[in-house]
Amino acid sequence: MMAKDPVCDMEVDEDEAEFKTVYKGKIYYFCAPGCKTIFEEDPEKYL
């Protein structure tokens, strides 16, 4: 299943995603560690 990186809008394969985080009980997937870091600094900005 494909997910959208909330920071850069790239599509990410949930099964193969190396970078992910949980925020308010939902899993978010990222294309790269930089996007994950940016999201974790201010999640509400990207939701």
C-alpha positions as CSV (number, residue, x, y, z in Angstrom):
1,M,0.0,0.0,0.0
2,M,1.2,3.5,-0.8
3,A,1.3,6.4,1.7
4,K,2.1,10.0,1.1
5,D,5.0,11.6,2.8
6,P,3.3,14.5,4.7
7,V,6.4,16.8,4.3
8,C,7.2,16.5,0.5
9,D,4.1,14.7,-0.9
10,M,6.2,11.8,-2.3
11,E,4.6,8.4,-2.5
12,V,6.1,5.9,-0.1
13,D,5.6,2.1,0.0
14,E,4.3,1.3,3.5
15,D,5.8,-2.2,3.4
16,E,9.3,-1.0,2.5
17,A,9.4,2.4,4.2
18,E,12.6,2.8,6.2
19,F,11.5,6.0,7.9
20,K,8.2,6.2,9.9
21,T,6.9,7.7,13.1
22,V,3.7,7.5,15.1
23,Y,1.8,10.7,15.9
24,K,-1.5,10.7,17.8
25,G,-1.9,7.0,17.2
26,K,-1.4,7.2,13.4
27,I,1.7,6.0,11.5
28,Y,3.3,8.4,9.1
29,Y,5.7,7.3,6.4
30,F,8.6,9.3,5.0
31,C,10.9,9.1,1.9
32,A,14.0,10.1,3.8
33,P,15.3,10.8,7.3
34,G,15.2,14.5,6.7
35,C,11.5,14.6,6.1
36,K,10.9,12.5,9.2
37,T,13.0,14.9,11.3
38,I,11.2,18.0,9.9
39,F,7.8,16.4,10.6
40,E,8.8,15.4,14.2
41,E,9.8,19.0,14.9
42,D,6.3,20.4,14.1
43,P,3.8,17.7,13.1
44,E,0.8,19.9,13.2
45,K,2.3,22.1,10.4
46,Y,2.1,19.1,8.0
47,L,-1.3,17.7,8.9
